[in-house]
Amino acid sequence: MNPGYRIRAIVVASTILVLPDCAHAFELTGAWATSADQCGKVFIRKGRANQVTFRNLSGVYGKGFIVEADRLRGKFEICAIKSRKDEGQTINIIVGCAQGIMMSNVQFFLKTVDDNTITRQFPGVEGMDATYYRCKI
């Protein structure tokens, strides 16, 4: 057997053995609303960059947020993502938010239901969970 072939076979076999153990983070990037049917009333694309943003009266139709690479945006706040830890179906996110001259850290616990549905959990407070749906804008 060709020595080069053996090396390639070992590399391929090693890769196959390693792949199942690789943890892939859930893709949060995008717009999320409390009602999938109301996405078009909560979010709109604007500007030359065709950026997703909130409609003027979005709060009438539901709540939502926008996740970008390094920040999370609400209707009235922008928060920098300071850390993120995926543990199975739970995502623990800590964001730093500026409100006026005050800076505060906020911790989110999100549970992935499926690729397009997440639930924000409030540990220690039962019945306060909020479900969000990915918007295809």
MARKOL-58964 format. One record per atom (N, C-alpha, C): atom name; x, y, z. Coordinates in pm, 1 decimal, padded with zeros to 6 digits. Layout:
REM MARKOL-58964
- CA_X_Y_Z
...
//
This chain:
REM MARKOL-58964
- N_00083.7_-00116.6_00000.0
- CA_00000.0_00000.0_00000.0
- C_00089.0_00124.1_00000.0
- N_00052.5_00222.5_-00076.5
- CA_00124.1_00349.1_-00089.8
- C_00126.2_00421.7_00045.5
- N_00246.0_00466.4_00094.2
- CA_00254.1_00535.3_00223.3
- C_00169.4_00663.3_00227.2
- N_00162.2_00737.4_00117.0
- CA_00080.8_00859.1_00111.2
- C_-00066.5_00826.6_00128.8
- N_-00109.9_00715.3_00072.5
- CA_-00249.2_00672.1_00085.0
- C_-00280.5_00638.5_00230.5
- N_-00186.9_00571.9_00297.9
- CA_-00205.1_00535.5_00438.8
- C_-00221.7_00659.7_00525.2
- N_-00138.5_00759.0_00501.8
- CA_-00146.5_00882.6_00579.6
- C_-00280.9_00950.6_00557.8
- N_-00325.4_00958.1_00430.3
- CA_-00456.0_01019.3_00401.4
- C_-00567.9_00941.2_00468.6
- N_-00560.7_00810.1_00467.4
- CA_-00663.7_00727.0_00529.9
- C_-00667.7_00750.1_00680.5
- N_-00551.8_00763.8_00742.7
- CA_-00545.5_00788.4_00886.9
- C_-00605.0_00925.4_00919.3
- N_-00571.5_01026.5_00838.1
- CA_-00625.3_01161.2_00860.2
- C_-00777.1_01160.6_00845.6
- N_-00829.9_01096.4_00741.8
- CA_-00974.9_01090.6_00720.2
- C_-01042.2_01016.8_00835.3
- N_-00987.0_00903.8_00875.5
- CA_-01044.6_00826.5_00986.2
- C_-01042.6_00906.6_01114.8
- N_-00933.9_00978.3_01141.1
- CA_-00924.3_01060.7_01261.8
- C_-01028.4_01171.1_01259.5
- N_-01048.4_01232.1_01144.1
- CA_-01147.1_01338.9_01130.6
- C_-01286.9_01285.7_01158.1
- N_-01318.8_01170.4_01103.6
- CA_-01450.8_01111.2_01124.4
- C_-01472.3_01079.9_01271.5
- N_-01370.7_01033.2_01339.9
- CA_-01383.7_01002.0_01481.2
- C_-01399.3_01127.5_01566.5
- N_-01340.9_01237.7_01524.6
- CA_-01345.6_01361.3_01602.1
- C_-01475.6_01437.8_01578.3
- N_-01531.0_01434.1_01459.5
- CA_-01647.0_01515.4_01425.3
- C_-01766.5_01499.9_01518.2
- N_-01807.1_01380.9_01559.6
- CA_-01924.2_01372.3_01645.7
- C_-01908.1_01445.0_01778.6
- N_-01786.2_01461.7_01825.9
- CA_-01764.3_01528.9_01953.3
- C_-01758.9_01680.4_01941.2
- N_-01753.0_01733.5_01819.0
- CA_-01744.2_01877.8_01799.6
- C_-01876.4_01942.1_01840.2
- N_-01869.2_02048.4_01917.3
- CA_-01988.9_02120.4_01957.7
- C_-02009.6_02236.0_01861.1
- N_-02127.1_02241.1_01804.2
- CA_-02160.6_02348.9_01712.6
- C_-02259.1_02440.9_01783.2
- N_-02223.9_02567.9_01790.3
- CA_-02309.4_02664.6_01856.9
- C_-02435.7_02686.9_01774.5
- N_-02545.7_02704.1_01843.6
- CA_-02673.7_02733.7_01779.8
- C_-02663.0_02870.9_01714.1
- N_-02711.4_02883.6_01593.2
- CA_-02703.6_03009.6_01518.7
- C_-02817.3_03101.6_01563.1
- N_-02783.9_03203.4_01639.9
- CA_-02881.6_03299.2_01691.1
- C_-02898.7_03421.0_01601.5
- N_-02803.8_03446.5_01514.5
- CA_-02805.7_03567.5_01433.1
- C_-02938.5_03581.3_01358.8
- N_-02997.0_03700.4_01367.9
- CA_-03121.8_03728.2_01297.2
- C_-03220.7_03801.5_01385.5
- N_-03341.8_03816.9_01333.0
- CA_-03449.6_03885.5_01403.6
- C_-03541.5_03781.8_01468.1
- N_-03580.3_03807.0_01592.3
- CA_-03663.9_03716.1_01670.4
- C_-03783.3_03793.1_01725.4
- N_-03903.5_03737.8_01708.0
- CA_-04025.7_03803.2_01756.0
- C_-04108.6_03706.0_01838.9
- N_-04195.7_03761.0_01924.5
- CA_-04280.5_03677.6_02009.3
- C_-04394.0_03611.8_01932.7
- N_-04418.4_03655.3_01809.9
- CA_-04521.2_03593.9_01726.0
- C_-04468.9_03581.3_01583.9
- N_-04459.0_03458.3_01534.7
- CA_-04408.0_03435.9_01399.0
- C_-04496.4_03503.2_01294.6
- N_-04625.5_03511.8_01320.9
- CA_-04719.6_03573.0_01226.4
- C_-04704.3_03724.0_01216.9
- N_-04642.7_03785.9_01316.4
- CA_-04631.2_03931.5_01321.4
- C_-04493.3_03984.0_01281.9
- N_-04404.9_03897.0_01233.9
- CA_-04268.0_03939.5_01200.5
- C_-04264.6_04061.7_01109.4
- N_-04347.5_04063.3_01006.9
- CA_-04350.2_04174.6_00912.8
- C_-04400.4_04304.5_00972.9
- N_-04471.2_04296.7_01085.8
- CA_-04520.4_04416.4_01154.1
- C_-04424.4_04463.5_01263.5
- N_-04331.3_04376.1_01301.8
- CA_-04234.2_04411.3_01404.8
- C_-04103.6_04460.8_01341.6
- N_-04061.0_04396.3_01232.7
- CA_-03931.7_04427.5_01170.4
- C_-03948.4_04473.8_01026.6
- N_-03849.3_04550.4_00979.9
- CA_-03844.6_04597.2_00841.0
- C_-03697.8_04609.2_00800.9
- N_-03671.7_04597.7_00672.2
- CA_-03535.4_04623.0_00620.6
- C_-03530.8_04766.6_00571.6
- N_-03423.4_04838.5_00608.6
- CA_-03410.5_04979.7_00571.9
- C_-03269.5_05013.6_00528.4
- N_-03259.4_05121.8_00457.5
- CA_-03129.5_05179.9_00423.7
- C_-03058.0_05111.0_00309.9
- N_-02943.9_05169.1_00274.9
- CA_-02862.6_05116.4_00165.1
- C_-02809.1_04978.0_00197.5
- N_-02785.6_04950.8_00325.6
- CA_-02732.9_04820.4_00366.4
- C_-02844.2_04717.8_00383.9
- N_-02970.1_04761.0_00364.7
- CA_-03084.6_04671.3_00377.4
- C_-03085.5_04603.6_00514.7
- N_-03052.4_04681.9_00618.7
- CA_-03038.7_04631.9_00755.1
- C_-03175.4_04610.1_00819.6
- N_-03187.6_04501.8_00895.4
- CA_-03311.0_04473.5_00968.7
- C_-03318.4_04567.1_01088.8
- N_-03434.2_04630.1_01106.1
- CA_-03457.1_04719.6_01219.0
- C_-03603.0_04707.8_01261.5
- N_-03640.3_04778.1_01365.4
- CA_-03776.5_04773.6_01416.4
- C_-03865.3_04872.7_01343.6
- N_-03989.6_04835.1_01320.0
- CA_-04087.7_04927.9_01264.5
- C_-04125.8_05028.4_01373.2
- N_-04182.6_05141.1_01332.7
- CA_-04217.7_05246.9_01427.4
- C_-04312.8_05199.4_01537.3
- N_-04417.0_05129.1_01505.9
- CA_-04514.6_05085.3_01605.0
- C_-04503.8_04934.8_01631.6
- N_-04382.5_04883.2_01630.6
- CA_-04361.6_04739.0_01645.1
- C_-04415.5_04683.9_01776.8
- N_-04408.7_04761.3_01883.9
- CA_-04453.3_04715.2_02014.8
- C_-04601.0_04681.3_02020.9
- N_-04679.6_04736.2_01930.5
- CA_-04822.3_04706.2_01925.9
- C_-04844.2_04560.2_01884.6
- N_-04754.1_04506.2_01804.8
- CA_-04771.1_04372.4_01747.1
- C_-04691.0_04263.8_01818.0
- N_-04603.8_04302.2_01906.9
- CA_-04525.8_04202.6_01979.8
- C_-04388.1_04254.8_02013.3
- N_-04317.7_04174.9_02090.6
- CA_-04181.6_04210.2_02129.5
- C_-04084.0_04134.8_02041.0
- N_-03960.2_04181.7_02041.4
- CA_-03858.4_04112.9_01963.5
- C_-03720.6_04167.4_01991.5
- N_-03623.0_04103.1_01930.9
- CA_-03485.6_04149.5_01939.8
- C_-03410.2_04103.0_01817.0
- N_-03296.8_04166.5_01792.0
- CA_-03213.7_04135.6_01676.6
- C_-03076.5_04095.6_01728.6
- N_-03027.7_03980.3_01683.1
- CA_-02895.5_03933.5_01723.1
- C_-02801.2_03950.9_01605.7
- N_-02690.2_04019.1_01629.8
- CA_-02584.8_04035.5_01530.6
- C_-02460.0_03965.8_01584.0
- N_-02354.1_03968.7_01510.8
- CA_-02232.1_03894.9_01547.1
- C_-02185.9_03922.2_01689.4
- N_-02185.4_04048.5_01730.7
- CA_-02129.9_04082.4_01861.7
- C_-02222.5_04168.7_01946.9
- N_-02349.3_04179.3_01904.6
- CA_-02441.3_04260.2_01983.5
- C_-02584.5_04210.9_01970.3
- N_-02665.3_04255.9_02064.7
- CA_-02806.8_04224.3_02068.6
- C_-02880.6_04357.6_02074.2
- N_-02978.7_04376.0_01986.0
- CA_-03051.9_04502.7_01981.2
- C_-03198.2_04481.3_02015.0
- N_-03249.2_04564.4_02103.9
- CA_-03391.0_04570.8_02132.3
- C_-03445.6_04696.7_02067.9
- N_-03571.1_04724.9_02090.6
- CA_-03633.0_04844.8_02032.8
- C_-03562.6_04972.1_02080.5
- N_-03523.1_04976.2_02208.9
- CA_-03466.2_05099.0_02264.6
- C_-03327.1_05081.5_02322.9
- N_-03265.0_04964.3_02306.8
- CA_-03132.1_04943.5_02363.4
- C_-03043.8_04862.7_02269.6
- N_-02915.0_04883.6_02286.8
- CA_-02814.5_04806.3_02214.3
- C_-02720.2_04749.6_02319.4
- N_-02700.2_04619.3_02314.9
- CA_-02617.1_04552.5_02414.7
- C_-02503.6_04478.0_02345.6
- N_-02384.5_04490.3_02401.2
- CA_-02268.8_04415.9_02350.4
- C_-02268.8_04277.3_02414.2
- N_-02249.7_04174.3_02332.3
- CA_-02242.7_04038.7_02385.3
- C_-02104.9_04020.1_02446.6
- N_-02102.1_04000.2_02578.9
- CA_-01976.2_03985.7_02650.9
- C_-01930.9_03840.7_02656.8
- N_-02026.5_03748.3_02672.7
- CA_-01991.5_03606.7_02673.4
- C_-02111.8_03523.7_02632.7
- N_-02081.0_03404.8_02583.5
- CA_-02184.2_03311.1_02541.7
- C_-02132.1_03170.8_02568.8
- N_-02217.5_03089.2_02630.1
- CA_-02180.5_02950.9_02657.5
- C_-02297.2_02860.8_02620.4
- N_-02273.3_02769.0_02527.8
- CA_-02374.9_02672.4_02485.2
- C_-02356.0_02544.9_02566.0
- N_-02461.8_02499.7_02631.0
- CA_-02460.2_02374.9_02707.0
- C_-02581.3_02293.8_02666.6
- N_-02563.2_02204.0_02569.3
- CA_-02677.1_02127.2_02519.1
- C_-02775.6_02220.2_02451.5
- N_-02900.9_02217.3_02497.8
- CA_-03005.0_02301.8_02438.9
- C_-03012.7_02439.6_02504.3
- N_-02931.7_02463.9_02605.7
- CA_-02936.0_02591.5_02677.0
- C_-02818.9_02679.7_02636.1
- N_-02849.0_02807.1_02612.3
- CA_-02747.3_02906.1_02578.2
- C_-02748.6_03010.8_02689.1
- N_-02633.1_03033.5_02748.7
- CA_-02618.2_03132.6_02853.8
- C_-02544.0_03251.6_02792.8
- N_-02609.4_03366.4_02790.6
- CA_-02550.3_03486.6_02729.4
- C_-02545.3_03597.5_02833.6
- N_-02432.0_03666.1_02840.6
- CA_-02419.0_03785.1_02924.3
- C_-02391.4_03902.3_02830.9
- N_-02474.5_04005.9_02843.2
- CA_-02459.4_04124.2_02759.5
- C_-02438.0_04247.2_02847.8
- N_-02367.0_04343.6_02794.6
- CA_-02348.3_04471.9_02859.9
- C_-02432.3_04574.9_02787.0
- N_-02525.0_04636.4_02857.8
- CA_-02618.6_04730.0_02795.4
- C_-02599.1_04870.5_02850.2
- N_-02604.7_04967.8_02762.2
- CA_-02594.6_05108.0_02801.1
- C_-02733.2_05170.4_02797.0
- N_-02770.0_05233.4_02907.3
- CA_-02896.4_05306.0_02914.2
- C_-02865.5_05441.7_02973.5
- N_-02865.0_05543.1_02889.4
- CA_-02825.7_05676.0_02935.1
- C_-02677.6_05674.3_02971.5
- N_-02646.3_05711.7_03094.9
- CA_-02506.7_05710.2_03139.0
- C_-02473.8_05585.4_03220.8
- N_-02571.7_05497.9_03238.2
- CA_-02553.9_05376.2_03318.3
- C_-02520.8_05257.6_03227.4
- N_-02433.8_05172.3_03278.1
- CA_-02399.3_05048.4_03209.1
- C_-02439.7_04933.5_03300.2
- N_-02507.3_04833.4_03244.6
- CA_-02546.8_04720.3_03327.3
- C_-02526.5_04590.3_03250.3
- N_-02497.7_04485.3_03323.7
- CA_-02486.0_04352.5_03264.9
- C_-02617.5_04278.5_03284.0
- N_-02658.7_04207.7_03180.1
- CA_-02782.2_04130.6_03183.7
- C_-02749.6_03989.0_03139.4
- N_-02806.8_03891.1_03209.2
- CA_-02782.9_03751.5_03175.6
- C_-02910.3_03691.9_03117.0
- N_-02895.4_03621.8_03003.5
- CA_-03006.8_03555.3_02937.2
- C_-02983.2_03405.5_02937.2
- N_-03087.8_03330.3_02960.9
- CA_-03084.4_03186.1_02942.5
- C_-03184.7_03154.2_02833.3
- N_-03134.6_03102.2_02721.8
- CA_-03220.6_03066.7_02610.1
- C_-03218.2_02916.0_02590.7
- N_-03334.8_02858.4_02569.5
- CA_-03343.3_02715.4_02541.0
- C_-03385.9_02701.2_02395.0
- N_-03309.3_02623.0_02318.9
- CA_-03345.1_02601.9_02178.8
- C_-03453.4_02494.6_02171.1
- N_-03562.1_02528.9_02103.9
- CA_-03672.4_02435.1_02082.6
- C_-03650.9_02364.2_01949.3
- N_-03622.2_02443.7_01846.0
- CA_-03583.7_02393.3_01714.2
- C_-03503.1_02503.1_01646.1
- N_-03469.6_02487.5_01518.7
- CA_-03384.0_02585.8_01450.3
- C_-03443.0_02726.6_01445.4
- N_-03575.1_02737.6_01458.5
- CA_-03640.3_02866.9_01444.2
- C_-03720.9_02909.2_01566.3
- N_-03701.9_02840.1_01678.6
- CA_-03776.7_02871.7_01799.2
- C_-03685.2_02861.6_01921.0
- N_-03689.7_02965.3_02004.9
- CA_-03614.5_02964.3_02130.3
- C_-03707.4_03011.5_02241.7
- N_-03673.0_02975.3_02362.5
- CA_-03748.9_03019.4_02479.3
- C_-03653.6_03087.0_02575.8
- N_-03686.0_03210.0_02614.1
- CA_-03606.1_03278.1_02716.6
- C_-03656.3_03229.5_02851.4
- N_-03563.6_03180.6_02932.3
- CA_-03599.1_03126.6_03061.9
- C_-03554.7_03220.1_03172.7
- N_-03632.2_03222.2_03277.4
- CA_-03600.8_03301.2_03395.4
- C_-03582.8_03202.3_03509.6
- N_-03459.2_03157.5_03533.2
- CA_-03435.9_03056.5_03637.5
- C_-03490.8_03100.7_03772.7
- N_-03558.6_03007.7_03838.1
- CA_-03615.3_03035.4_03968.5
- C_-03752.8_03099.0_03964.7
- N_-03800.0_03135.5_03844.5
- CA_-03932.4_03196.3_03831.4
- C_-04011.7_03113.9_03729.6
- N_-04094.8_03024.4_03779.7
- CA_-04172.1_02939.2_03689.5
- C_-04284.9_03018.4_03623.7
- N_-04315.5_02982.2_03500.2
- CA_-04424.1_03045.7_03427.8
- C_-04388.9_03178.1_03363.5
- N_-04264.4_03220.3_03371.4
- CA_-04223.3_03348.4_03314.2
- C_-04150.2_03331.8_03181.0
- N_-04145.7_03210.8_03127.6
- CA_-04074.5_03187.5_03002.2
- C_-04140.1_03265.1_02888.4
- N_-04058.1_03310.3_02794.9
- CA_-04107.8_03382.8_02676.4
- C_-04053.2_03313.8_02552.5
- N_-04140.4_03279.9_02459.2
- CA_-04099.7_03210.7_02337.1
- C_-04082.2_03311.4_02223.9
- N_-03974.3_03292.8_02146.5
- CA_-03944.9_03379.3_02032.6
- C_-03926.3_03293.8_01908.1
- N_-03966.7_03349.8_01794.5
- CA_-03959.3_03280.2_01666.3
- C_-03868.8_03358.5_01571.2
- N_-03787.4_03284.9_01495.7
- CA_-03696.7_03346.4_01398.9
- C_-03780.3_03405.4_01285.2
- N_-03752.8_03529.2_01250.8
- CA_-03824.8_03596.8_01142.5
- C_-03744.9_03589.8_01014.0
- N_-03808.7_03552.3_00907.9
- CA_-03748.0_03548.6_00775.3
- C_-03781.2_03680.7_00706.4
- N_-03699.4_03780.4_00730.4
- CA_-03724.7_03914.7_00675.4
- C_-03638.0_03933.8_00551.7
//
